[in-house]
Amino acid sequence: MDIYRIDGSGKVGEFFGIPVATDASTGIVAGVNRDSEVLLVDERTGKEMRRFTLASPVRLASIVGSKEKTLLLTADQVVHRVPLAN
């Protein structure tokens, strides 16, 4: 997945995977690289902030709270609250 500036001034960065959640206020993209591997990427720099693996594939993600946490729903119907990287 490529990340570009909205003003068209160029590419910021890229990561391998599919975006499952974004949040403009925190500037974070949550992407799924493999079924159960989640990446948190800074959309302003394109740099990976955090990577973690869950026991079951991710089906849904939502970033809630101001830099506090993200919610992930996995295929086994478990909701995970994961602190966002600073």
N, CA, C and O atoms as a GROMACS GRO file, in nm:
protein
  344
    1MET      N    1   0.085  -0.116   0.000
    1MET     CA    2   0.000   0.000   0.000
    1MET      C    3   0.090   0.123   0.000
    1MET      O    4   0.179   0.136   0.084
    2ASP      N    5   0.066   0.212  -0.093
    2ASP     CA    6   0.142   0.337  -0.099
    2ASP      C    7   0.068   0.447  -0.024
    2ASP      O    8  -0.055   0.450  -0.023
    3ILE      N    9   0.143   0.536   0.039
    3ILE     CA   10   0.086   0.650   0.109
    3ILE      C   11   0.134   0.776   0.039
    3ILE      O   12   0.255   0.800   0.027
    4TYR      N   13   0.039   0.858  -0.007
    4TYR     CA   14   0.071   0.983  -0.077
    4TYR      C   15   0.015   1.102  -0.001
    4TYR      O   16  -0.085   1.090   0.070
    5ARG      N   17   0.079   1.216  -0.016
    5ARG     CA   18   0.027   1.340   0.040
    5ARG      C   19  -0.099   1.380  -0.036
    5ARG      O   20  -0.106   1.363  -0.158
    6ILE      N   21  -0.198   1.432   0.034
    6ILE     CA   22  -0.324   1.468  -0.029
    6ILE      C   23  -0.309   1.586  -0.126
    6ILE      O   24  -0.388   1.600  -0.219
    7ASP      N   25  -0.208   1.670  -0.103
    7ASP     CA   26  -0.189   1.784  -0.192
    7ASP      C   27  -0.117   1.746  -0.322
    7ASP      O   28  -0.090   1.832  -0.406
    8GLY      N   29  -0.085   1.617  -0.337
    8GLY     CA   30  -0.023   1.570  -0.459
    8GLY      C   31   0.126   1.597  -0.470
    8GLY      O   32   0.184   1.582  -0.577
    9SER      N   33   0.188   1.638  -0.358
    9SER     CA   34   0.330   1.673  -0.363
    9SER      C   35   0.425   1.554  -0.352
    9SER      O   36   0.547   1.572  -0.346
   10GLY      N   37   0.371   1.434  -0.349
   10GLY     CA   38   0.461   1.319  -0.352
   10GLY      C   39   0.422   1.206  -0.259
   10GLY      O   40   0.329   1.214  -0.180
   11LYS      N   41   0.500   1.101  -0.273
   11LYS     CA   42   0.480   0.980  -0.194
   11LYS      C   43   0.547   0.995  -0.058
   11LYS      O   44   0.660   1.042  -0.048
   12VAL      N   45   0.475   0.955   0.046
   12VAL     CA   46   0.528   0.959   0.182
   12VAL      C   47   0.599   0.830   0.215
   12VAL      O   48   0.708   0.831   0.272
   13GLY      N   49   0.538   0.718   0.181
   13GLY     CA   50   0.595   0.588   0.214
   13GLY      C   51   0.507   0.476   0.164
   13GLY      O   52   0.414   0.498   0.086
   14GLU      N   53   0.536   0.356   0.210
   14GLU     CA   54   0.459   0.240   0.169
   14GLU      C   55   0.472   0.130   0.273
   14GLU      O   56   0.566   0.128   0.352
   15PHE      N   57   0.375   0.040   0.271
   15PHE     CA   58   0.384  -0.080   0.353
   15PHE      C   59   0.314  -0.192   0.279
   15PHE      O   60   0.227  -0.167   0.196
   16PHE      N   61   0.352  -0.314   0.309
   16PHE     CA   62   0.291  -0.430   0.246
   16PHE      C   63   0.169  -0.468   0.329
   16PHE      O   64   0.182  -0.495   0.448
   17GLY      N   65   0.054  -0.472   0.268
   17GLY     CA   66  -0.067  -0.512   0.337
   17GLY      C   67  -0.188  -0.435   0.291
   17GLY      O   68  -0.184  -0.359   0.194
   18ILE      N   69  -0.298  -0.456   0.362
   18ILE     CA   70  -0.426  -0.394   0.332
   18ILE      C   71  -0.466  -0.306   0.450
   18ILE      O   72  -0.465  -0.353   0.564
   19PRO      N   73  -0.501  -0.179   0.427
   19PRO     CA   74  -0.545  -0.095   0.537
   19PRO      C   75  -0.682  -0.141   0.589
   19PRO      O   76  -0.773  -0.168   0.510
   20VAL      N   77  -0.696  -0.149   0.721
   20VAL     CA   78  -0.824  -0.188   0.781
   20VAL      C   79  -0.884  -0.078   0.866
   20VAL      O   80  -1.002  -0.082   0.899
   21ALA      N   81  -0.803   0.023   0.902
   21ALA     CA   82  -0.854   0.138   0.977
   21ALA      C   83  -0.757   0.254   0.962
   21ALA      O   84  -0.636   0.236   0.953
   22THR      N   85  -0.813   0.374   0.959
   22THR     CA   86  -0.732   0.496   0.956
   22THR      C   87  -0.794   0.597   1.051
   22THR      O   88  -0.913   0.589   1.082
   23ASP      N   89  -0.713   0.690   1.096
   23ASP     CA   90  -0.765   0.796   1.183
   23ASP      C   91  -0.685   0.923   1.156
   23ASP      O   92  -0.565   0.930   1.184
   24ALA      N   93  -0.753   1.023   1.101
   24ALA     CA   94  -0.686   1.148   1.064
   24ALA      C   95  -0.637   1.225   1.186
   24ALA      O   96  -0.532   1.290   1.178
   25SER      N   97  -0.708   1.219   1.298
   25SER     CA   98  -0.666   1.296   1.416
   25SER      C   99  -0.537   1.244   1.477
   25SER      O  100  -0.458   1.322   1.530
   26THR      N  101  -0.513   1.113   1.470
   26THR     CA  102  -0.390   1.057   1.523
   26THR      C  103  -0.286   1.035   1.414
   26THR      O  104  -0.168   1.018   1.444
   27GLY      N  105  -0.328   1.036   1.288
   27GLY     CA  106  -0.235   1.013   1.178
   27GLY      C  107  -0.185   0.871   1.170
   27GLY      O  108  -0.071   0.847   1.132
   28ILE      N  109  -0.272   0.775   1.206
   28ILE     CA  110  -0.231   0.635   1.210
   28ILE      C  111  -0.313   0.552   1.113
   28ILE      O  112  -0.434   0.571   1.100
   29VAL      N  113  -0.246   0.460   1.045
   29VAL     CA  114  -0.310   0.361   0.960
   29VAL      C  115  -0.285   0.225   1.022
   29VAL      O  116  -0.170   0.191   1.053
   30ALA      N  117  -0.391   0.147   1.040
   30ALA     CA  118  -0.376   0.008   1.083
   30ALA      C  119  -0.392  -0.079   0.960
   30ALA      O  120  -0.492  -0.069   0.889
   31GLY      N  121  -0.294  -0.163   0.934
   31GLY     CA  122  -0.298  -0.250   0.817
   31GLY      C  123  -0.275  -0.394   0.855
   31GLY      O  124  -0.207  -0.424   0.954
   32VAL      N  125  -0.331  -0.483   0.776
   32VAL     CA  126  -0.310  -0.626   0.797
   32VAL      C  127  -0.214  -0.674   0.691
   32VAL      O  128  -0.240  -0.663   0.571
   33ASN      N  129  -0.102  -0.728   0.737
   33ASN     CA  130   0.002  -0.778   0.648
   33ASN      C  131  -0.026  -0.924   0.614
   33ASN      O  132  -0.036  -0.960   0.497
   34ARG      N  133  -0.036  -1.005   0.714
   34ARG     CA  134  -0.079  -1.144   0.702
   34ARG      C  135  -0.210  -1.153   0.777
   34ARG      O  136  -0.249  -1.056   0.843
   35ASP      N  137  -0.280  -1.265   0.770
   35ASP     CA  138  -0.413  -1.275   0.831
   35ASP      C  139  -0.419  -1.225   0.974
   35ASP      O  140  -0.515  -1.157   1.012
   36SER      N  141  -0.320  -1.257   1.054
   36SER     CA  142  -0.326  -1.222   1.196
   36SER      C  143  -0.216  -1.125   1.237
   36SER      O  144  -0.195  -1.103   1.356
   37GLU      N  145  -0.146  -1.065   1.141
   37GLU     CA  146  -0.040  -0.969   1.172
   37GLU      C  147  -0.088  -0.828   1.141
   37GLU      O  148  -0.133  -0.799   1.030
   38VAL      N  149  -0.078  -0.740   1.240
   38VAL     CA  150  -0.126  -0.603   1.227
   38VAL      C  151  -0.008  -0.507   1.234
   38VAL      O  152   0.082  -0.522   1.318
   39LEU      N  153  -0.009  -0.408   1.145
   39LEU     CA  154   0.093  -0.303   1.144
   39LEU      C  155   0.025  -0.171   1.178
   39LEU      O  156  -0.084  -0.144   1.130
   40LEU      N  157   0.089  -0.090   1.260
   40LEU     CA  158   0.046   0.047   1.283
   40LEU      C  159   0.149   0.136   1.216
   40LEU      O  160   0.268   0.129   1.248
   41VAL      N  161   0.104   0.219   1.122
   41VAL     CA  162   0.193   0.300   1.040
   41VAL      C  163   0.158   0.448   1.058
   41VAL      O  164   0.040   0.485   1.060
   42ASP      N  165   0.260   0.531   1.072
   42ASP     CA  166   0.242   0.676   1.080
   42ASP      C  167   0.218   0.728   0.939
   42ASP      O  168   0.307   0.720   0.854
   43GLU      N  169   0.099   0.781   0.912
   43GLU     CA  170   0.067   0.824   0.776
   43GLU      C  171   0.142   0.950   0.734
   43GLU      O  172   0.150   0.980   0.615
   44ARG      N  173   0.197   1.022   0.828
   44ARG     CA  174   0.272   1.145   0.795
   44ARG      C  175   0.414   1.115   0.748
   44ARG      O  176   0.471   1.188   0.668
   45THR      N  177   0.471   1.005   0.800
   45THR     CA  178   0.609   0.970   0.766
   45THR      C  179   0.620   0.839   0.688
   45THR      O  180   0.721   0.815   0.622
   46GLY      N  181   0.517   0.756   0.695
   46GLY     CA  182   0.520   0.625   0.630
   46GLY      C  183   0.597   0.522   0.709
   46GLY      O  184   0.618   0.410   0.661
   47LYS      N  185   0.641   0.556   0.830
   47LYS     CA  186   0.720   0.464   0.910
   47LYS      C  187   0.631   0.373   0.996
   47LYS      O  188   0.528   0.415   1.048
   48GLU      N  189   0.676   0.248   1.007
   48GLU     CA  190   0.606   0.153   1.092
   48GLU      C  191   0.627   0.191   1.237
   48GLU      O  192   0.739   0.213   1.282
   49MET      N  193   0.516   0.197   1.312
   49MET     CA  194   0.522   0.232   1.454
   49MET      C  195   0.523   0.108   1.541
   49MET      O  196   0.589   0.104   1.645
   50ARG      N  197   0.448   0.009   1.498
   50ARG     CA  198   0.436  -0.113   1.579
   50ARG      C  199   0.385  -0.226   1.491
   50ARG      O  200   0.313  -0.203   1.394
   51ARG      N  201   0.423  -0.348   1.526
   51ARG     CA  202   0.376  -0.468   1.456
   51ARG      C  203   0.347  -0.573   1.562
   51ARG      O  204   0.426  -0.591   1.655
   52PHE      N  205   0.236  -0.642   1.548
   52PHE     CA  206   0.205  -0.749   1.643
   52PHE      C  207   0.121  -0.855   1.574
   52PHE      O  208   0.057  -0.831   1.472
   53THR      N  209   0.123  -0.974   1.633
   53THR     CA  210   0.052  -1.089   1.578
   53THR      C  211  -0.051  -1.136   1.680
   53THR      O  212  -0.022  -1.148   1.799
   54LEU      N  213  -0.172  -1.162   1.632
   54LEU     CA  214  -0.279  -1.213   1.716
   54LEU      C  215  -0.299  -1.361   1.686
   54LEU      O  216  -0.246  -1.413   1.588
   55ALA      N  217  -0.375  -1.429   1.770
   55ALA     CA  218  -0.393  -1.574   1.756
   55ALA      C  219  -0.489  -1.611   1.644
   55ALA      O  220  -0.492  -1.726   1.602
   56SER      N  221  -0.568  -1.515   1.596
   56SER     CA  222  -0.669  -1.543   1.494
   56SER      C  223  -0.668  -1.430   1.392
   56SER      O  224  -0.628  -1.319   1.426
   57PRO      N  225  -0.711  -1.453   1.269
   57PRO     CA  226  -0.712  -1.348   1.166
   57PRO      C  227  -0.797  -1.226   1.206
   57PRO      O  228  -0.901  -1.240   1.269
   58VAL      N  229  -0.751  -1.109   1.168
   58VAL     CA  230  -0.821  -0.984   1.196
   58VAL      C  231  -0.934  -0.967   1.095
   58VAL      O  232  -0.913  -0.982   0.975
   59ARG      N  233  -1.053  -0.935   1.144
   59ARG     CA  234  -1.169  -0.915   1.057
   59ARG      C  235  -1.212  -0.768   1.052
   59ARG      O  236  -1.268  -0.724   0.952
   60LEU      N  237  -1.186  -0.693   1.159
   60LEU     CA  238  -1.231  -0.555   1.166
   60LEU      C  239  -1.140  -0.479   1.261
   60LEU      O  240  -1.093  -0.534   1.360
   61ALA      N  241  -1.116  -0.352   1.231
   61ALA     CA  242  -1.034  -0.269   1.320
   61ALA      C  243  -1.094  -0.130   1.325
   61ALA      O  244  -1.154  -0.083   1.229
   62SER      N  245  -1.078  -0.065   1.439
   62SER     CA  246  -1.122   0.072   1.456
   62SER      C  247  -1.028   0.141   1.554
   62SER      O  248  -0.996   0.086   1.659
   63ILE      N  249  -0.986   0.260   1.519
   63ILE     CA  250  -0.900   0.338   1.607
   63ILE      C  251  -0.991   0.431   1.685
   63ILE      O  252  -1.059   0.515   1.627
   64VAL      N  253  -0.991   0.416   1.816
   64VAL     CA  254  -1.078   0.497   1.902
   64VAL      C  255  -0.995   0.564   2.010
   64VAL      O  256  -0.894   0.510   2.054
   65GLY      N  257  -1.038   0.680   2.050
   65GLY     CA  258  -0.964   0.754   2.150
   65GLY      C  259  -0.848   0.827   2.088
   65GLY      O  260  -0.798   0.788   1.982
   66SER      N  261  -0.808   0.929   2.151
   66SER     CA  262  -0.700   1.012   2.100
   66SER      C  263  -0.566   0.954   2.142
   66SER      O  264  -0.522   0.976   2.254
   67LYS      N  265  -0.503   0.880   2.053
   67LYS     CA  266  -0.373   0.815   2.077
   67LYS      C  267  -0.375   0.720   2.196
   67LYS      O  268  -0.271   0.695   2.257
   68GLU      N  269  -0.491   0.667   2.229
   68GLU     CA  270  -0.499   0.578   2.344
   68GLU      C  271  -0.507   0.431   2.304
   68GLU      O  272  -0.431   0.349   2.357
   69LYS      N  273  -0.597   0.396   2.212
   69LYS     CA  274  -0.611   0.254   2.182
   69LYS      C  275  -0.677   0.231   2.048
   69LYS      O  276  -0.742   0.320   1.991
   70THR      N  277  -0.659   0.112   2.000
   70THR     CA  278  -0.728   0.066   1.880
   70THR      C  279  -0.799  -0.064   1.915
   70THR      O  280  -0.750  -0.142   1.997
   71LEU      N  281  -0.913  -0.087   1.854
   71LEU     CA  282  -0.989  -0.210   1.876
   71LEU      C  283  -0.976  -0.299   1.755
   71LEU      O  284  -0.984  -0.252   1.641
   72LEU      N  285  -0.956  -0.427   1.778
   72LEU     CA  286  -0.944  -0.525   1.670
   72LEU      C  287  -1.039  -0.640   1.698
   72LEU      O  288  -1.040  -0.694   1.809
   73LEU      N  289  -1.118  -0.678   1.600
   73LEU     CA  290  -1.205  -0.794   1.612
   73LEU      C  291  -1.146  -0.905   1.527
   73LEU      O  292  -1.119  -0.886   1.408
   74THR      N  293  -1.126  -1.021   1.588
   74THR     CA  294  -1.064  -1.133   1.515
   74THR      C  295  -1.170  -1.236   1.475
   74THR      O  296  -1.284  -1.229   1.520
   75ALA      N  297  -1.130  -1.329   1.391
   75ALA     CA  298  -1.221  -1.430   1.338
   75ALA      C  299  -1.282  -1.517   1.447
   75ALA      O  300  -1.390  -1.572   1.428
   76ASP      N  301  -1.215  -1.531   1.560
   76ASP     CA  302  -1.270  -1.612   1.669
   76ASP      C  303  -1.360  -1.529   1.761
   76ASP      O  304  -1.389  -1.571   1.873
   77GLN      N  305  -1.404  -1.410   1.713
   77GLN     CA  306  -1.497  -1.322   1.783
   77GLN      C  307  -1.441  -1.265   1.913
   77GLN      O  308  -1.516  -1.239   2.007
   78VAL      N  309  -1.310  -1.245   1.919
   78VAL     CA  310  -1.246  -1.183   2.035
   78VAL      C  311  -1.211  -1.040   1.998
   78VAL      O  312  -1.154  -1.014   1.892
   79VAL      N  313  -1.244  -0.948   2.087
   79VAL     CA  314  -1.208  -0.807   2.068
   79VAL      C  315  -1.082  -0.779   2.148
   79VAL      O  316  -1.076  -0.808   2.268
   80HIS      N  317  -0.981  -0.722   2.084
   80HIS     CA  318  -0.855  -0.688   2.148
   80HIS      C  319  -0.845  -0.536   2.155
   80HIS      O  320  -0.876  -0.468   2.057
   81ARG      N  321  -0.802  -0.482   2.268
   81ARG     CA  322  -0.770  -0.341   2.282
   81ARG      C  323  -0.618  -0.331   2.287
   81ARG      O  324  -0.554  -0.386   2.376
   82VAL      N  325  -0.563  -0.261   2.190
   82VAL     CA  326  -0.419  -0.253   2.178
   82VAL      C  327  -0.377  -0.107   2.193
   82VAL      O  328  -0.428  -0.023   2.120
   83PRO      N  329  -0.285  -0.075   2.285
   83PRO     CA  330  -0.239   0.064   2.296
   83PRO      C  331  -0.164   0.105   2.170
   83PRO      O  332  -0.084   0.028   2.117
   84LEU      N  333  -0.191   0.226   2.125
   84LEU     CA  334  -0.120   0.279   2.008
   84LEU      C  335   0.020   0.320   2.049
   84LEU      O  336   0.044   0.358   2.164
   85ALA      N  337   0.111   0.313   1.954
   85ALA     CA  338   0.248   0.357   1.980
   85ALA      C  339   0.251   0.508   1.997
   85ALA      O  340   0.168   0.578   1.939
   86ASN      N  341   0.346   0.558   2.075
   86ASN     CA  342   0.358   0.703   2.094
   86ASN      C  343   0.435   0.765   1.981
   86ASN      O  344   0.455   0.886   1.980
   0.00000   0.00000   0.00000
